[in-house]
Amino acid sequence: MSAKRPDLRLIREDPDQVAVEQLALLAELIQEFASSLNLDETLQTAIERFMAYMDAEAASLFLLENENRELVCYKCVGPVDISGLRMDVSEGIVGKCVREQACQMVRDVRRSHDFSGTIDHSSGFSTRSLLCAPLSVRGECVGVLELVNKRTGDGLFNPRDEALASVLASAAALAIHNARMAASLVEHERLKRELELAGDIQRHLLPPSCDSDFPVNGVNFPAYEVSGDFYDFFPLDNGRIYFNLADVSGKGINSALLMAQTSSLLRCLARDFSDPGELLTRVNRELCETASHGMFVTIVSGFIEPESGRVCFSNAGHQPPLQRGVDGSFSEIPAGAPPLGVVPETVFPVSEISLAGGSLYLFTDGVTESLTAEHLPLDVSGLITLIERMSELESCERLQNIVAEIRRPGARQRDDITMMLIESQDTGLGEKLFERRFSADPECLHGLRTELKSAALQAGCSAEVAGEIVLAVNEACMNIMQHAYQGDCAGEILLEMHNNDGELVCVLKDWAAPVDPSQIRPRPLDELRPGGLGTRFIDELMDDWVFDTTPQGCGNCLTLRKRIA
């Protein structure tokens, strides 16, 4: 402020001189408001100027807070410091000024029913007259300028004071409004940078793109900077692949944080659980203890056996996965339990399917609720149409094209769009005719032999060839039980039969300790023992056989081949 500023309290009676002084004051205040880097100091100086110019005994600036239900004394000057004082907008002359958004001049408070003497009683101050002007910008009131007890003349405020107070209040209101707008822009930019960082972190939580022959592919396109959807998949040491696709309730940072927590829990615990229902039970218990604001997670979570195409999973309140059979038929698999984070002791049923050359589509509601070109929800039927239209494409390209159609140019994305495609791999073994997974217990072989022979006969084998296949598989199973599992009936064996262009291929897999394939070979005839014909017997019965460890390095695999005719 200028060091040579005139004493503005010396108000002259000359109306022209008064107008000049008032304009000079306003110009100086507006300049200070526009150039100040510290609004607090500027407003404090301003009300001191207001009080001096208006010859008031005290002055205060009240601002609205708590959704405009309370007035708080932001700045004050005078004999009593009431900074921080709170009052309801329904109280006093100040509150009436806000409610009516009009100046309130009370020349004698003793004659006003609206005056509240609470402050006078508590401070010992004596209020005689009041002048309140609303701090309004574009019809929105942000607070009140209050002037107390005029010190000159008859000690009462007059209409000229009321007009000037209204102009001064408008200048202060504009300064406060602009300062808040600037602070809001700064905060908006800060939040934008933080959201961009959060979105980048989220993208790094998603699994990297896989080779085209990997059985799982996924895509995620957030509607905003951060997403409440997520998906994950990764191979396990036992040869299986873990996968999940989920949708967190709500939007924004809270959903993103719950998404990160849930995703991390699943990635950590999936290595210790073989049952998807038990895995979700553990995660659900944790989320019920820590999730807040009524948030929850819908999810499909499970395991894939790549070689067999078997998928087992649990669905906690999520969109039903869509299975497409090798014949082109579609079926939905509904959820069997509520979302995670709702009921602590929920039981999550397990569904098990065989892809058998087909595929499984998982997706969030952002897919089915997206709008078509006709502005109608895509729904499951529309998704099936897209899948059929793209059916000739490779899995990765097919998934990308389906989502590209949903997010076509001009389409407004209202929700996160996340999809996953699980597809059985081409094993080169031909059409699968038969599959059984059973315990390494000799008692299981009786029923298995009957089923296997029936499957071989139906494939076109003669009774003699079917019998040879049954004998060879039975011998191989006994070897696995006795030598690989060493009599432990808790072990498991997987048997598959395929028809590969007129050749029956039987595949036996176990999850026992890997055996050196070079040590598995037919014994010389003079080394055969009763009950232990082993690989020599298999060698005589089958056209060809190959023994190896599984590609994942856990367990063993025996492949037997026999021509149908």
C-alpha positions in Angstrom: 0.0 0.0 0.0 1.1 3.6 -0.6 3.0 5.2 2.3 1.4 8.6 1.4 -2.2 7.3 1.6 -4.6 10.1 2.9 -6.5 9.6 6.2 -9.7 8.2 4.7 -11.5 8.6 8.0 -11.7 12.4 7.3 -14.8 12.1 5.3 -15.7 15.4 3.8 -19.3 16.6 3.5 -18.7 17.6 -0.2 -20.5 14.8 -2.2 -18.0 15.1 -5.1 -15.0 14.8 -2.7 -16.7 11.8 -1.0 -17.2 10.1 -4.4 -13.6 10.7 -5.4 -12.3 9.2 -2.1 -14.6 6.2 -2.4 -13.5 5.5 -6.0 -9.9 5.8 -4.9 -10.4 3.4 -2.1 -12.1 0.8 -4.3 -9.5 1.1 -7.0 -6.7 0.6 -4.5 -8.4 -2.4 -2.8 -9.2 -4.1 -6.1 -5.6 -3.6 -7.2 -4.4 -5.2 -4.0 -6.8 -8.1 -4.3 -5.7 -8.7 -7.9 -1.9 -8.6 -7.1 -1.8 -10.2 -3.7 -0.1 -13.6 -3.2 -1.5 -13.9 0.3 -5.3 -13.4 0.4 -5.4 -13.8 4.2 -3.2 -10.8 4.8 -4.9 -8.8 2.2 -8.4 -9.4 3.6 -7.1 -8.6 7.1 -5.8 -5.3 5.8 -9.0 -4.7 3.8 -11.4 -4.9 6.8 -9.1 -2.6 8.8 -9.5 -0.2 5.9 -13.3 -0.8 5.8 -13.6 -0.1 9.5 -11.5 3.1 9.3 -13.3 4.4 6.3 -16.8 3.7 7.6 -15.8 5.0 11.1 -17.0 1.8 12.7 -15.9 0.5 16.1 -15.4 -3.1 14.8 -15.6 -5.1 11.6 -15.7 -8.8 10.7 -15.7 -11.1 7.7 -17.9 -14.2 8.1 -17.7 -17.0 5.5 -20.1 -19.8 4.9 -19.0 -23.4 5.7 -20.5 -26.8 6.4 -22.6 -26.9 3.2 -23.6 -23.3 3.8 -25.3 -24.1 7.2 -22.8 -22.3 9.3 -21.1 -18.8 9.4 -17.5 -18.7 10.7 -15.7 -15.5 11.6 -12.7 -15.5 9.2 -11.2 -12.1 9.9 -12.0 -9.4 12.5 -10.7 -6.1 13.9 -11.9 -4.2 17.0 -11.8 -4.4 20.7 -12.9 -8.0 20.8 -11.4 -10.9 18.8 -14.2 -13.2 17.6 -12.1 -15.1 15.0 -13.3 -18.6 14.6 -16.7 -17.9 16.1 -19.4 -20.1 14.6 -23.1 -19.4 14.2 -26.0 -21.0 12.4 -27.3 -19.2 9.4 -30.7 -19.1 11.1 -29.3 -16.9 13.9 -28.8 -13.1 14.3 -28.6 -10.2 11.9 -25.6 -11.8 10.1 -27.7 -15.0 9.4 -30.6 -12.9 8.1 -28.2 -11.1 5.7 -27.3 -14.5 4.2 -30.9 -15.8 4.1 -32.2 -12.8 2.3 -29.0 -12.0 0.5 -29.5 -8.3 1.2 -27.9 -5.6 3.3 -29.2 -5.4 6.9 -28.9 -2.0 8.6 -30.0 -2.0 12.2 -29.7 1.5 13.6 -30.6 0.4 17.1 -30.2 -3.3 18.0 -32.4 -2.9 21.1 -35.4 -2.5 18.8 -34.5 -5.6 16.6 -36.0 -9.0 17.3 -33.3 -10.6 15.1 -30.4 -9.4 17.1 -28.6 -12.0 19.3 -26.7 -10.6 22.2 -24.8 -13.8 22.9 -21.4 -12.3 22.0 -22.1 -9.1 24.0 -22.9 -11.2 27.1 -19.8 -13.3 26.8 -17.3 -10.5 25.9 -18.7 -7.5 27.6 -18.8 -5.6 24.4 -21.8 -3.3 23.7 -23.4 -3.4 20.3 -25.5 -0.4 19.5 -25.9 -0.5 15.7 -25.1 -3.0 12.9 -24.5 -2.9 9.2 -24.2 -6.2 7.4 -23.6 -6.6 3.6 -23.6 -10.0 1.8 -20.5 -11.2 0.1 -22.1 -12.3 -3.2 -20.7 -13.2 -6.6 -23.1 -14.0 -9.5 -26.0 -14.4 -7.1 -24.1 -16.9 -4.8 -23.5 -15.7 -1.3 -20.1 -16.8 0.2 -20.3 -14.8 3.5 -21.0 -11.5 5.2 -19.2 -8.2 5.9 -20.3 -6.9 9.3 -19.6 -3.4 10.6 -20.4 -2.6 14.3 -21.2 0.8 16.0 -20.6 3.9 13.9 -18.4 6.3 15.8 -19.3 9.7 14.3 -22.4 11.8 14.1 -25.3 10.3 15.9 -23.6 6.9 16.1 -25.9 5.3 13.7 -25.3 4.0 10.2 -27.1 5.7 7.3 -28.2 4.7 3.8 -25.0 6.1 2.3 -23.0 3.8 4.6 -25.2 0.9 3.4 -24.5 1.6 -0.3 -20.8 1.9 0.3 -20.7 -1.3 2.4 -22.5 -3.2 -0.3 -19.8 -2.1 -2.9 -16.9 -3.0 -0.5 -18.5 -6.4 0.2 -18.8 -7.1 -3.5 -15.0 -6.3 -4.0 -14.1 -8.6 -1.1 -16.4 -11.4 -2.3 -14.9 -11.3 -5.8 -11.4 -11.6 -4.3 -12.5 -14.6 -2.2 -14.2 -16.2 -5.1 -11.2 -15.8 -7.4 -8.8 -17.1 -4.7 -11.0 -20.2 -4.2 -11.1 -20.8 -8.0 -7.3 -20.5 -8.2 -6.9 -22.9 -5.3 -9.4 -25.3 -6.9 -7.5 -25.3 -10.2 -4.3 -26.0 -8.3 -6.0 -28.9 -6.4 -7.5 -30.2 -9.7 -4.1 -30.3 -11.3 -2.6 -32.0 -8.3 -5.4 -34.6 -8.3 -5.0 -35.1 -12.0 -1.3 -35.8 -11.7 -2.0 -38.3 -8.8 -4.8 -40.0 -10.8 -2.4 -40.3 -13.8 0.2 -41.9 -11.5 -2.4 -44.2 -10.0 -3.6 -45.2 -13.5 0.0 -46.0 -14.5 0.5 -48.1 -11.4 -2.7 -50.0 -12.1 -1.7 -50.8 -15.6 1.5 -52.3 -14.3 -0.6 -54.5 -12.0 -2.1 -56.2 -15.0 -0.3 -59.2 -16.5 1.9 -58.6 -19.6 0.8 -59.7 -23.0 1.5 -63.4 -23.7 2.4 -65.4 -26.7 -0.3 -66.3 -29.2 -0.3 -69.9 -28.1 -0.9 -69.0 -24.4 -4.5 -70.1 -23.5 -5.4 -66.9 -21.7 -5.7 -63.3 -23.0 -7.2 -60.2 -21.4 -7.8 -56.5 -22.1 -8.8 -53.6 -19.8 -9.9 -50.1 -20.9 -10.8 -47.8 -18.0 -13.6 -45.3 -18.5 -11.6 -42.7 -16.5 -8.0 -42.3 -15.2 -8.3 -45.2 -12.8 -10.2 -48.4 -13.0 -12.3 -50.5 -10.6 -12.0 -53.5 -12.9 -9.0 -55.8 -13.0 -7.8 -59.2 -14.3 -4.8 -61.4 -13.8 -3.3 -64.7 -14.9 0.0 -66.5 -14.4 1.4 -70.0 -14.5 1.9 -72.0 -11.3 4.6 -74.6 -10.5 2.2 -77.5 -10.8 1.5 -76.7 -14.5 -1.8 -75.1 -13.9 -2.6 -71.4 -14.8 -4.3 -69.2 -12.2 -6.8 -66.5 -13.5 -9.2 -64.0 -12.3 -11.4 -61.2 -13.6 -13.2 -58.8 -11.2 -15.1 -55.6 -10.8 -14.9 -53.4 -7.7 -18.1 -51.5 -6.7 -18.1 -47.7 -7.0 -15.7 -45.4 -8.8 -12.6 -43.4 -8.3 -9.6 -43.7 -5.9 -11.5 -45.8 -3.3 -12.3 -48.4 -5.9 -8.8 -48.3 -7.3 -7.3 -48.9 -3.8 -9.6 -51.9 -3.1 -8.8 -53.2 -6.6 -5.1 -53.1 -5.8 -5.6 -54.8 -2.4 -7.7 -57.6 -3.8 -5.5 -58.2 -6.8 -2.4 -58.4 -4.5 -4.1 -60.8 -2.1 -5.1 -63.1 -5.0 -1.7 -63.1 -6.6 -0.1 -63.9 -3.3 -2.5 -66.6 -2.0 -3.2 -68.4 -5.4 0.1 -70.2 -5.1 -1.0 -71.8 -1.8 -4.5 -73.0 -2.8 -5.6 -75.6 -5.3 -9.3 -75.1 -4.7 -10.7 -71.8 -6.1 -13.6 -71.8 -3.6 -11.2 -72.0 -0.6 -9.0 -69.3 -2.2 -12.0 -66.9 -2.4 -13.1 -67.8 1.2 -9.7 -66.6 2.5 -9.7 -63.4 0.4 -13.4 -62.7 1.4 -12.6 -63.0 5.1 -9.8 -60.5 4.7 -11.9 -58.0 2.7 -14.8 -58.2 5.2 -12.4 -57.1 7.9 -10.8 -54.3 6.0 -13.2 -53.0 3.3 -15.2 -49.9 4.2 -18.0 -47.7 2.9 -20.1 -50.8 1.9 -17.7 -51.6 -1.0 -17.5 -55.1 -2.5 -15.9 -57.1 -5.3 -17.5 -59.3 -7.9 -15.1 -61.8 -9.3 -14.6 -65.0 -11.2 -11.4 -66.8 -10.0 -10.0 -70.2 -10.9 -7.4 -72.5 -12.4 -6.8 -73.9 -15.9 -5.1 -77.2 -16.8 -3.7 -76.3 -20.2 -3.1 -79.9 -21.5 -6.6 -81.2 -20.6 -8.5 -78.0 -21.2 -10.2 -78.4 -17.8 -11.2 -75.2 -16.0 -12.4 -75.0 -12.4 -13.5 -71.7 -10.9 -15.7 -69.9 -8.4 -18.0 -67.0 -9.3 -18.7 -64.5 -6.5 -21.6 -62.3 -7.7 -20.0 -61.6 -11.1 -21.5 -61.6 -14.6 -22.0 -65.3 -15.7 -19.0 -66.5 -17.8 -20.0 -67.3 -21.4 -18.9 -70.7 -22.7 -18.7 -71.4 -26.4 -18.6 -75.0 -27.4 -16.7 -76.4 -30.3 -20.0 -76.8 -32.1 -20.7 -73.1 -31.8 -23.3 -73.3 -29.0 -23.2 -70.8 -26.1 -24.1 -71.3 -22.4 -23.9 -69.1 -19.4 -22.5 -70.3 -16.0 -24.3 -68.2 -13.3 -22.7 -67.1 -10.0 -23.0 -69.4 -7.0 -22.3 -66.9 -4.2 -22.5 -63.2 -3.3 -19.6 -60.8 -3.9 -16.5 -60.6 -1.8 -16.5 -58.3 1.2 -20.2 -58.8 2.0 -20.7 -61.9 4.2 -17.6 -63.0 6.2 -18.3 -66.8 6.2 -19.6 -67.3 2.7 -19.1 -70.6 1.0 -18.0 -70.3 -2.7 -19.1 -73.3 -4.8 -16.7 -74.5 -7.5 -17.8 -75.0 -11.1 -15.8 -77.3 -13.4 -15.9 -77.4 -17.2 -14.0 -78.9 -20.1 -13.2 -76.5 -22.9 -12.8 -79.5 -25.3 -11.8 -77.2 -28.2 -14.2 -74.5 -27.1 -13.6 -71.2 -25.3 -14.7 -69.3 -22.2 -15.4 -65.5 -22.1 -15.2 -63.5 -18.9 -16.3 -59.8 -18.9 -17.5 -57.0 -16.6 -20.8 -55.2 -16.9 -19.1 -52.4 -18.8 -19.2 -54.7 -21.8 -22.8 -55.8 -21.8 -24.1 -52.4 -20.7 -22.2 -50.5 -23.5 -24.4 -49.0 -26.1 -24.7 -50.2 -29.7 -24.9 -47.9 -32.7 -28.7 -47.9 -32.2 -28.2 -46.6 -28.6 -29.4 -49.9 -27.1 -27.5 -51.9 -24.4 -25.2 -54.6 -26.1 -26.4 -57.2 -23.6 -25.2 -60.9 -23.7 -27.0 -61.5 -27.0 -25.1 -58.7 -28.7 -21.8 -60.0 -27.3 -22.6 -63.5 -28.7 -23.2 -61.9 -32.1 -19.8 -60.1 -32.0 -18.1 -63.4 -30.9 -19.6 -65.3 -33.8 -18.7 -62.6 -36.2 -15.1 -62.7 -35.1 -14.9 -66.5 -34.6 -12.4 -67.1 -37.4 -9.8 -64.8 -35.9 -7.0 -66.0 -33.6 -7.9 -65.6 -29.9 -5.8 -62.5 -29.2 -6.9 -60.7 -32.4 -10.5 -61.8 -31.8 -10.6 -60.3 -28.3 -9.0 -57.1 -29.5 -11.5 -56.8 -32.3 -14.5 -57.4 -30.1 -13.5 -54.6 -27.7 -12.6 -52.3 -30.7 -16.2 -52.8 -31.9 -17.6 -51.9 -28.5 -15.3 -48.8 -28.2 -15.9 -47.8 -31.8 -15.3 -44.1 -32.8 -18.1 -41.9 -31.5 -19.2 -44.4 -28.8 -19.3 -43.0 -25.3 -17.7 -45.3 -22.8 -19.6 -45.0 -19.5 -17.9 -47.8 -17.6 -14.7 -49.7 -17.5 -14.5 -52.4 -20.2 -12.6 -55.6 -19.2 -12.6 -59.0 -21.0 -10.8 -62.2 -20.8 -10.7 -65.1 -23.2 -9.7 -68.7 -22.2 -9.3 -71.1 -25.0 -8.1 -74.7 -25.2 -4.8 -75.2 -26.9 -4.3 -77.3 -30.0 -2.4 -80.3 -28.5 -2.0 -82.1 -31.9 -3.7 -85.2 -30.4 -6.9 -84.9 -32.3 -10.5 -85.0 -31.1 -10.8 -85.8 -27.4 -13.0 -88.9 -26.8 -12.6 -89.7 -23.2 -11.2 -88.0 -20.0 -11.1 -89.1 -16.4 -9.2 -87.8 -13.4 -9.0 -90.3 -10.5 -7.1 -91.2 -7.4 -4.0 -93.4 -7.5 -5.9 -96.2 -5.9 -6.1 -99.7 -7.6 -9.8 -99.8 -6.6 -10.5 -97.0 -9.1 -9.2 -99.2 -12.1 -12.1 -101.6 -12.3 -14.7 -99.0 -13.4 -12.1 -97.2 -15.4 -11.3 -100.3 -17.5 -15.0 -100.7 -18.4 -15.3 -97.1 -19.5 -12.1 -97.1 -21.5 -13.1 -100.3 -23.4 -16.5 -98.8 -24.2 -14.9 -95.6 -25.5 -12.4 -97.5 -27.7 -15.2 -99.7 -29.2 -17.3 -96.6 -30.0 -14.3 -95.1 -31.7 -14.3 -98.0 -34.1 -11.7 -100.4 -32.5 -12.2 -104.1 -32.7 -12.8 -106.0 -29.5 -9.2 -107.3 -29.7 -7.6 -103.8 -30.2 -9.9 -102.3 -27.5 -8.8 -105.1 -25.1 -5.1 -104.4 -25.8 -5.5 -100.7 -25.1 -7.2 -101.5 -21.8 -4.4 -103.9 -20.7 -1.7 -101.4 -21.6 -3.4 -98.5 -19.8 -4.1 -100.6 -16.8 -0.4 -101.7 -16.6 0.7 -98.0 -17.0 -1.6 -96.9 -14.2 -0.3 -99.7 -11.9 3.3 -98.5 -12.6 2.3 -94.9 -11.7 0.6 -96.0 -8.5 3.4 -98.3 -7.3 6.5 -96.5 -8.5 5.7 -92.8 -9.0 3.4 -92.4 -6.0 4.9 -95.4 -4.1 1.5 -96.6 -3.0 0.2 -93.1 -1.9 -3.5 -93.2 -2.8 -3.8 -89.4 -2.3 -2.0 -88.9 -5.7 -4.0 -88.2 -8.8 -3.8 -89.5 -12.4 -5.4 -87.9 -15.5 -6.3 -90.2 -18.4 -7.3 -88.8 -21.8 -8.2 -90.6 -25.1 -8.0 -88.8 -28.5 -8.8 -89.9 -32.0 -6.1 -88.5 -34.2 -7.0 -89.4 -37.8 -7.6 -93.1 -37.2 -5.1 -93.5 -34.4 -6.2 -93.7 -30.7 -3.9 -91.7 -28.4 -4.1 -92.3 -24.7 -2.3 -89.8 -22.4 -1.6 -90.5 -18.8 -0.4 -87.7 -16.5 0.6 -87.7 -12.9 1.9 -85.1 -10.5 4.5 -87.2 -8.8 8.2 -86.4 -8.6 9.6 -86.2 -12.2 11.4 -89.3 -13.4 14.4 -89.4 -15.7 12.8 -90.4 -19.1 16.0 -92.1 -20.2 15.5 -94.6 -17.4 12.1 -95.7 -18.6 12.6 -98.3 -21.3 11.5 -102.0 -21.9 13.4 -104.6 -19.8 15.0 -107.6 -21.4 12.8 -110.7 -21.2 15.1 -112.4 -18.7 14.6 -109.5 -16.2 10.8 -109.7 -16.2 9.2 -110.5 -12.9 5.7 -111.8 -12.1 3.3 -108.9 -11.7 5.8 -106.5 -13.2 5.6 -106.7 -16.9 6.0 -103.0 -17.0 7.0 -101.2 -20.2 7.9 -104.5 -22.0 4.2 -105.4 -21.9 3.2 -101.9 -23.0 5.7 -102.1 -25.8 4.2 -105.3 -27.1 0.6 -104.1 -26.9 0.8 -100.6 -28.4 2.1 -99.3 -31.7 4.2 -96.6 -30.1 4.6 -94.9 -26.7 6.6 -92.0 -25.3 7.4 -91.1 -21.7 8.4 -87.6 -20.6 8.1 -85.1 -17.8 5.4 -82.5 -18.2 6.4 -79.2 -19.9 6.0 -77.4 -16.6 8.6 -79.7 -15.0 6.2 -81.1 -12.4 5.0 -84.7 -12.8 5.2 -87.2 -15.7 3.4 -87.9 -18.9 3.0 -91.1 -20.8 1.5 -91.1 -24.3 0.3 -94.4 -25.9 -0.7 -94.8 -29.6 -2.7 -97.5 -31.3 -4.2 -97.7 -34.8 -7.9 -98.2 -34.7 -7.7 -100.8 -37.5 
